[in-house]
Amino acid sequence: MFRRILKNMGRLACLFVVGLLTFGYLASGLKDERPPAKVDPKVSIVSASSKSSPAIVSVKLENAEGSQDCVEQLDNAFERRWADDLSDVAPPADWTTVCRRLSLAMAGSGMSLEEIRELELLDTDQRVKSHLEKLLRNPRFHDYWGERFTRVFVGTEDGPFITFRRRRFRHWLSDAFAQNRPYDQLVRNLVTAQGLWTDRPEVNFLTVTVGTNEEGQPDPIRLAGRTARAFLGMRIDCLQCHDDFLGNVSLGPSDNLRGGQQTDFHSLAAFYSTARLNGLQGIRQESHPYEYRFLNDDETSTVEPKVPFAPELMPTEGQPRERLAAWLVHPENKQSARAIVNRVWALMFGRPLTDGVDNIPLDAIVHPALDLLASDFVDHGYDLRRLIRIIVASRPFKLASAADFEVTERHEKQWSVFPLTRLRPEQVAGSVIQSARVKTVDRESSLLIQLMKYGSSNDFVSQYGDSGQDEFIQGNVTITQRLVMLNGELVDGHSGNNTVFNAGAHIMMFAKNDEAAIEAAYLCVLNRYPDDEERSAFATKLGEAKNREAVMTDIYWVLLNSSEMTWNH
């Protein structure tokens, strides 16, 4: 009996120690115990900017050679448009708003309180640059953009069970962003891929189409459509079945554009006919004709590989896919550079520079900023990080979305205000999950936190509605989406008084007063400071409450369900 009692007491003592260590880990960073000059300080609930005068942290910032010249040219291009259009221009946004835009665009969530408190230690003019540089080197950026470009290159489908490994492909893209691999090299790797899809992840660009046309082989037709949309920013899928009768597609030689023809599409598809699946060897380069029966023809024809425009840019030597890849990334292939610049712009702003992210006609009159950025991108080695830095440093990215004049659709089209865009489903989920944590949710988070994020995020996106490949098409908020936010498990679970996981409960335990608690809640959820009226109203409610934890839960729920939360502004 005595031994059993001792044994049970020992177990209880072990559980108590484990619980104490767990609580200490979760609460770590809430108190300001950092030395004043550390670059990565722990988080303090008390505002470092308004309540104290911390030492300024020195942060080394990247400044690509000549990028400032490009930024000035870019700003001049927009300012000339504003002057010609007699358009009013919004004032600059505050640093918290711009940094939130960066986090949403590059990590798929808002900022953590930990990140905000670190940024408060810097000079105001250094905060955006510092946040950008940290994000560029953060695995959250690499993983998030890996998923975004996975959708671009292979779509959202699961693909054939045997020959497609979506996760391997996504991780390969994530590694490419981590290494800042030049974009032209990325395109070459995808188009010319050979080997097994498990050993060479880039091969999945081809094998995702296996079995949809010829039994057990990649589908050249689907690959042609994907190539046009992903690498050229053009929708020519209609040419698969017939010539363009509506004047929507212009192709042909650069100096003599004409309407798109069915032969243009299938000549592009013919480049992929030599990518053959050969058992355990995977995708191999083999001689194989491309045959197709065109509309109104009685018999099939053998189609030779030809590019749909600018044939003078394609090499005459080499294997078909190698020649196609060289043509796609040729320095003078302006359409290819336009396509990737437009997509990166869309990821950063929430909407593209053109009417469609993958629908830029060859004869379209585009904003001069698009060609300016495309030229700089090619001239500097297809450097995606440089492109991002230039966009972030530009004046349009740093403008406010509100102004003292009536903001209309015309202002947004001229980029004289930052465009209001709805957050995509994964951004909403990521922001809700991050708002419930004081510390940044990333690869360094506990395994339990990461598993909870993965499961709850996937469930939410499924219920909220995944927009698929058309991520930048803005639709109206549906009743289902509002109900998922109001009554769904994600918001309910991340706003409740959970002393182990949720930031609201941590704030109540560690904030030194009610006003500091309200400020911390606003920073966690909306990534901004409350104004005087908001601070006073919520602090009064908190101060008068008998059940303070329940009131903080209500405040968190209200903030998470506010319109401001689900918009990029």
C-alpha positions in Angstrom: 0.0 0.0 0.0 2.8 2.4 1.0 4.7 1.7 -2.2 1.6 2.3 -4.3 1.0 5.6 -2.6 4.6 6.7 -3.3 4.4 5.5 -6.9 1.2 7.5 -7.5 2.7 10.6 -5.8 5.8 10.2 -8.1 3.5 10.1 -11.1 1.7 13.2 -10.0 4.9 15.0 -9.4 6.1 14.1 -12.9 2.9 15.3 -14.4 3.2 18.6 -12.4 6.7 19.2 -13.6 5.8 18.4 -17.2 2.8 20.8 -17.0 4.9 23.5 -15.4 7.5 23.2 -18.2 4.8 23.2 -20.9 3.2 26.3 -19.4 6.6 28.0 -19.2 7.3 27.2 -22.8 4.0 28.6 -24.0 4.3 31.7 -21.9 7.9 32.3 -22.9 8.4 35.6 -24.5 5.4 37.3 -22.9 7.6 39.2 -20.4 10.2 41.7 -21.5 13.4 40.1 -20.2 15.6 40.9 -23.2 18.8 42.9 -23.2 18.0 46.2 -25.1 20.2 45.6 -28.1 19.3 42.1 -29.3 18.0 41.7 -32.8 15.5 38.9 -31.9 14.1 40.1 -28.5 11.4 38.3 -26.6 7.9 39.6 -26.9 6.4 42.1 -24.4 2.7 42.8 -24.1 3.5 46.4 -23.2 4.0 48.6 -26.3 7.7 49.1 -26.9 7.0 52.2 -29.0 4.6 54.1 -26.8 5.5 53.0 -23.3 9.2 53.0 -23.4 12.3 54.3 -25.3 14.2 51.1 -26.2 17.6 51.2 -27.9 17.5 51.1 -31.7 18.4 47.8 -33.2 20.8 47.7 -36.0 19.6 45.5 -38.9 21.6 44.8 -42.0 19.2 45.2 -45.0 19.7 43.9 -48.5 19.9 46.5 -51.2 20.3 45.0 -54.7 22.6 46.9 -56.9 20.7 49.5 -59.0 17.3 48.6 -57.6 16.7 52.2 -56.4 17.0 53.4 -60.0 14.3 50.9 -61.0 12.1 52.0 -58.1 12.4 55.6 -59.1 11.5 54.8 -62.7 8.6 52.7 -61.5 7.3 55.5 -59.3 7.7 58.0 -62.2 5.6 55.7 -64.5 2.8 55.7 -62.0 3.0 59.4 -61.2 2.8 60.3 -64.9 -0.4 58.1 -65.1 -1.8 59.9 -62.1 -1.1 63.3 -63.6 -2.5 62.4 -67.0 -5.7 61.0 -65.3 -5.9 63.9 -62.9 -6.2 61.3 -60.2 -6.1 62.1 -56.5 -3.4 60.1 -54.7 -3.9 58.5 -51.2 -1.4 59.3 -48.4 1.2 56.8 -47.3 -0.1 54.0 -45.1 1.4 53.5 -41.6 4.1 50.9 -41.1 1.8 48.3 -39.4 -0.5 48.3 -42.4 2.4 47.8 -44.9 4.0 45.1 -42.8 0.6 43.3 -42.6 0.4 43.4 -46.3 3.9 41.8 -46.5 2.9 39.0 -44.1 -0.3 38.3 -45.9 1.4 38.2 -49.3 4.5 36.3 -48.3 3.4 34.1 -45.4 -0.3 33.8 -45.9 -1.2 35.3 -42.4 -1.0 38.5 -40.4 1.9 39.4 -38.2 2.4 37.9 -34.8 2.6 40.0 -31.7 6.2 38.8 -31.3 7.1 40.3 -34.8 5.4 43.6 -34.1 7.2 44.1 -30.8 10.5 43.4 -32.4 9.8 45.9 -35.2 8.9 48.5 -32.6 12.5 48.5 -31.5 13.7 49.8 -34.9 13.6 53.3 -36.4 10.2 53.8 -38.1 11.8 54.0 -41.6 13.6 50.7 -41.1 10.6 48.6 -40.0 9.2 47.6 -43.4 12.6 46.9 -44.9 13.5 44.7 -41.9 10.3 42.8 -42.0 10.7 42.2 -45.7 14.2 40.9 -45.4 13.3 38.5 -42.6 10.3 37.2 -44.5 12.5 36.6 -47.6 14.7 34.3 -45.6 11.9 32.7 -43.6 10.6 29.2 -44.3 7.1 30.5 -44.0 7.6 32.5 -47.2 9.3 29.6 -49.0 6.5 27.1 -48.1 3.6 29.6 -48.8 4.9 30.5 -52.2 5.8 26.9 -52.9 2.1 26.1 -52.5 0.9 29.1 -54.5 3.2 28.2 -57.5 2.3 24.5 -57.1 -1.2 25.6 -58.0 0.1 27.5 -61.0 2.2 24.7 -62.4 0.1 21.6 -61.6 -3.3 22.9 -60.5 -5.2 21.9 -57.5 -6.2 18.4 -58.4 -4.7 15.3 -56.7 -3.5 13.8 -60.0 -2.9 10.1 -60.8 -2.2 8.1 -57.6 0.8 6.2 -58.9 2.7 8.8 -61.0 2.1 12.1 -59.1 3.5 13.3 -55.8 2.1 16.8 -55.1 3.9 17.1 -51.7 7.3 16.3 -53.3 6.7 18.9 -56.0 5.6 21.5 -53.4 8.7 20.9 -51.3 10.9 21.2 -54.4 9.4 24.6 -55.2 9.8 25.7 -51.5 13.5 24.8 -51.7 13.8 26.8 -54.9 12.4 29.9 -53.2 14.7 29.3 -50.2 17.7 29.2 -52.5 16.4 32.1 -54.6 16.8 29.9 -57.7 16.6 32.1 -60.9 13.2 31.8 -62.5 14.6 30.9 -65.9 16.4 27.9 -64.4 13.1 26.9 -62.7 11.2 27.0 -66.0 14.0 25.0 -67.8 13.9 22.4 -65.0 10.1 21.9 -65.4 9.8 21.8 -69.1 12.8 19.5 -69.7 12.3 17.3 -66.7 13.3 13.6 -66.9 13.4 10.7 -64.5 11.2 9.4 -61.7 8.6 11.7 -60.1 9.7 10.5 -56.7 13.4 11.1 -57.3 13.2 14.2 -59.5 10.2 16.2 -58.1 10.1 18.6 -61.1 9.0 15.6 -63.2 5.6 15.9 -61.5 4.9 18.9 -63.8 4.6 16.3 -66.6 3.2 13.3 -64.7 0.2 15.1 -63.2 -1.3 14.8 -66.7 -0.7 11.0 -67.1 -3.6 9.0 -68.3 -5.9 11.9 -69.3 -5.3 11.4 -73.0 -3.1 8.6 -74.2 -3.2 5.6 -71.8 -0.3 5.8 -69.3 1.5 8.8 -70.9 1.7 12.5 -70.2 -1.0 14.6 -72.0 0.6 17.1 -74.5 -2.7 18.9 -74.8 -3.0 19.7 -71.1 0.7 20.5 -70.9 0.3 23.0 -73.8 -2.6 24.8 -72.0 -0.6 24.8 -68.8 2.5 26.2 -70.5 0.5 29.0 -72.1 -1.2 30.1 -68.9 1.7 29.5 -66.4 4.7 30.7 -68.4 3.2 33.0 -71.0 0.2 34.5 -69.2 -2.1 33.6 -72.1 -5.3 31.6 -72.3 -5.3 29.8 -75.7 -7.3 26.7 -74.5 -10.1 27.6 -76.9 -7.8 26.9 -79.9 -7.6 23.3 -78.9 -10.9 22.7 -80.7 -11.2 25.5 -83.3 -9.7 28.7 -84.6 -10.4 32.0 -82.8 -13.5 33.5 -84.4 -14.0 36.3 -81.8 -10.6 38.1 -82.0 -9.7 37.2 -78.5 -6.3 35.6 -79.3 -3.6 37.2 -81.4 -0.6 35.0 -82.4 1.9 34.7 -85.1 5.1 36.5 -86.1 5.9 39.6 -83.9 5.6 42.0 -86.8 2.5 40.5 -88.3 0.1 39.2 -85.6 -3.0 37.4 -86.7 -5.9 35.5 -85.1 -5.1 32.4 -83.2 -5.5 29.1 -85.1 -6.1 25.5 -84.0 -2.7 24.6 -85.4 -1.0 27.1 -83.1 -2.2 25.2 -80.0 -1.4 21.7 -81.2 2.0 22.8 -82.6 2.8 23.9 -79.0 1.5 20.6 -77.7 3.8 18.7 -80.1 6.8 19.8 -78.1 5.7 17.5 -75.3 5.0 14.4 -77.4 8.6 13.3 -76.8 8.1 13.1 -73.0 7.4 9.4 -72.6 6.8 7.4 -69.5 9.0 4.4 -69.6 8.4 2.1 -66.6 10.8 2.4 -63.7 12.9 4.9 -65.7 10.2 7.5 -65.4 9.9 10.2 -68.0 12.4 9.8 -70.8 13.1 11.8 -74.0 12.0 9.6 -76.9 11.1 10.2 -80.5 7.4 10.1 -80.8 5.2 11.9 -83.4 2.3 14.1 -82.4 -0.8 13.4 -84.3 -4.2 15.1 -84.3 -7.3 15.3 -86.4 -8.2 19.0 -86.9 -11.6 20.4 -87.2 -13.2 19.6 -90.6 -10.4 17.1 -91.5 -11.2 13.5 -92.3 -7.8 12.1 -91.2 -5.2 12.8 -88.5 -2.2 14.8 -89.3 1.4 14.7 -88.0 2.0 18.1 -86.3 5.5 19.5 -86.0 6.5 21.4 -82.9 6.3 25.2 -83.4 5.9 28.1 -81.0 2.8 30.3 -81.3 4.6 33.6 -81.8 8.1 35.1 -82.1 9.6 32.0 -83.9 12.8 33.8 -84.5 13.7 33.5 -80.8 13.6 29.6 -80.8 16.9 27.7 -81.2 17.2 25.5 -84.2 19.3 22.8 -82.4 18.4 20.5 -79.5 15.6 18.3 -78.3 12.1 19.7 -78.7 11.5 20.4 -75.0 15.0 21.9 -74.6 14.2 24.3 -77.5 10.8 25.2 -76.0 12.4 25.9 -72.6 15.1 28.1 -74.2 12.4 30.0 -76.2 10.2 30.5 -73.0 13.1 32.2 -71.1 14.7 34.0 -74.0 15.6 37.5 -72.9 13.6 39.0 -75.8 10.5 36.9 -75.0 8.7 39.8 -73.4 5.5 37.9 -72.9 7.1 35.3 -70.6 8.7 38.0 -68.4 5.4 39.9 -68.3 3.6 36.8 -67.1 5.8 36.1 -64.0 6.0 39.8 -63.1 2.2 40.1 -63.3 1.8 37.0 -61.1 4.3 38.3 -58.5 2.6 41.7 -58.5 -0.8 39.9 -57.9 0.6 37.9 -55.0 1.9 41.1 -53.4 -1.1 43.3 -54.0 -3.9 40.8 -54.1 -4.7 41.6 -57.7 -2.7 41.7 -61.0 -1.5 44.8 -63.0 -3.7 43.6 -65.9 -7.3 42.5 -66.0 -6.3 38.8 -65.6 -3.2 37.3 -64.1 -3.0 34.7 -66.9 -4.7 36.5 -69.7 -2.3 39.1 -71.2 -2.9 39.3 -75.0 0.2 39.9 -77.2 -1.4 43.0 -78.6 -2.7 44.3 -75.2 -1.8 47.8 -74.1 -0.4 47.2 -70.7 0.6 49.6 -67.9 4.2 50.8 -68.5 5.1 49.5 -65.1 4.7 46.0 -66.3 7.2 46.2 -69.1 9.6 48.3 -66.9 9.6 45.5 -64.2 9.8 42.8 -66.8 12.9 44.4 -68.4 14.6 44.8 -65.0 13.7 41.2 -64.1 15.4 39.8 -67.2 18.4 42.2 -67.0 19.2 41.1 -63.5 19.1 37.3 -63.9 15.4 36.5 -63.3 15.9 37.3 -59.6 12.6 36.9 -57.8 13.8 38.4 -54.6 15.0 41.5 -56.4 11.6 41.8 -58.1 9.8 41.6 -54.7 12.0 44.2 -53.1 11.4 46.6 -56.0 7.6 46.2 -55.8 7.6 46.7 -52.0 9.8 49.8 -52.3 7.5 51.3 -54.9 5.1 54.1 -54.0 1.9 52.2 -54.9 2.6 49.4 -52.4 3.0 51.9 -49.6 -0.1 54.0 -50.3 -3.1 53.8 -47.9 -6.4 52.3 -49.1 -8.4 55.1 -47.5 -8.2 58.8 -48.3 -9.8 62.2 -47.6 -11.4 62.0 -51.0 -14.1 59.6 -52.3 -12.2 56.4 -53.4 -13.7 54.9 -56.6 -12.9 52.0 -58.9 -11.0 54.4 -61.1 -8.5 55.2 -58.3 -7.9 51.5 -57.7 -7.3 50.8 -61.5 -4.8 53.7 -61.6 -3.1 52.3 -58.4 -3.4 55.8 -56.7 -4.8 54.0 -53.7 -3.9 50.5 -52.4 -6.6 48.2 -53.8 -9.0 46.6 -51.3 -9.0 42.9 -51.9 -10.7 40.0 -50.0 -8.3 37.7 -48.3 -8.1 34.3 -49.9 -9.4 31.4 -47.8 -6.0 30.2 -46.7 -5.1 33.8 -45.7 -8.2 34.0 -43.5 -7.4 30.7 -41.8 -3.7 31.6 -41.4 -4.6 35.0 -39.9 -7.1 33.5 -37.4 -4.6 30.8 -36.3 -1.7 33.3 -35.9 -3.9 35.8 -34.0 -4.4 33.2 -31.3 -0.6 32.9 -30.7 1.6 35.5 -29.2 4.7 33.9 -30.8 5.1 33.4 -34.6 3.6 30.1 -35.8 6.4 28.5 -37.9 8.6 25.5 -38.2 10.1 26.3 -34.8 6.7 26.0 -33.2 5.9 22.8 -31.2 4.8 19.8 -33.2 1.4 20.0 -31.6 0.9 23.6 -32.7 1.9 22.7 -36.3 -0.4 19.8 -36.4 -3.3 21.9 -35.1 -2.6 24.5 -37.7 -2.5 22.0 -40.5 -5.7 20.3 -39.6 -7.8 23.3 -38.7 -6.6 25.3 -41.7 -7.5 22.5 -44.2 -10.9 22.0 -42.6 -11.6 25.7 -42.7 -10.6 26.2 -46.4 -12.8 23.2 -47.3 -15.8 24.7 -45.6 -15.1 28.4 -46.6 -14.5 27.5 -50.2 -11.2 27.0 -52.0 -10.9 29.3 -55.0 -8.7 26.8 -56.8 -6.4 28.1 -59.6 -8.4 31.4 -60.0 -7.1 32.9 -56.8 -7.3 36.5 -57.9 -10.9 36.6 -59.0 -12.8 38.7 -56.5 -16.2 37.4 -55.7 -18.9 38.5 -53.2 -18.9 37.2 -49.7 -21.3 34.2 -49.5 -23.7 33.4 -46.7 -21.8 30.2 -46.1 -18.6 32.1 -45.6 -20.1 34.4 -43.1 -21.6 31.5 -41.2 -18.3 29.7 -41.1 -16.7 32.7 -39.5 -19.6 33.4 -37.1 -20.3 29.9 -36.0 -17.3 27.8 -37.2 -14.9 25.8 -35.1 -11.8 27.8 -36.2 -12.9 31.2 -34.9 -14.6 29.7 -31.8 -11.6 27.5 -30.9 -9.1 30.4 -31.4 -11.0 33.1 -29.5 -11.9 31.1 -26.4 -10.4 31.3 -22.9 -7.8 28.6 -23.4 -4.9 29.2 -21.1 -2.7 26.7 -22.8 -3.0 27.8 -26.4 -4.9 31.0 -27.0 -3.3 34.5 -26.9 -6.5 36.1 -25.4 -6.0 34.1 -22.2 -2.3 34.9 -22.2 -2.9 38.6 -22.6 -5.3 38.6 -19.6 -2.6 36.9 -17.5 0.3 39.1 -18.4 -1.0 42.5 -19.5 -0.2 45.1 -16.9 -3.6 47.0 -17.3 -6.8 46.9 -19.4 -5.6 49.4 -22.0 -2.5 47.3 -22.6 -4.6 44.2 -23.0 -6.9 45.9 -25.6 -3.8 47.1 -27.5 -2.3 43.6 -27.5 -5.6 42.1 -28.8 -5.8 44.6 -31.6 -2.2 43.9 -32.6 -2.7 40.2 -32.5 -5.9 40.2 -34.7 -5.8 43.3 -36.8 -2.1 44.1 -36.7 -2.8 47.8 -35.8 -3.1 49.9 -32.7 -6.7 50.7 -31.5 -7.7 54.3 -31.8 -8.5 56.3 -28.6 -12.3 55.6 -28.9 -11.8 51.8 -29.4 -9.2 51.6 -26.6 -11.4 53.4 -24.2 -14.7 51.6 -25.0 -13.2 48.1 -24.8 -11.1 48.9 -21.7 -14.1 50.2 -19.9 -16.1 47.0 -20.7 -13.2 44.9 -19.5 -12.8 46.9 -16.3 -16.5 46.7 -15.4 -16.8 43.0 -16.1 -17.3 40.4 -13.4 -16.0 37.7 -15.8 -13.1 39.4 -17.5 -12.0 36.3 -19.4 -15.4 36.0 -21.0 -15.3 39.6 -22.0 -11.8 39.2 -23.6 -13.2 36.1 -25.5 -16.1 38.3 -26.8 -13.6 41.1 -27.8 -11.5 38.5 -29.7 -14.5 37.1 -31.4 -15.7 40.5 -32.5 -12.3 41.4 -33.9 -12.0 38.1 -35.8 -15.4 38.6 -37.3 -14.9 42.2 -38.3 -14.8 43.1 -42.0 -11.3 44.6 -41.5 -10.0 41.2 -40.5 -10.9 39.5 -43.8 -9.7 42.3 -46.2 -6.2 43.3 -47.4 -6.1 47.1 -47.2 
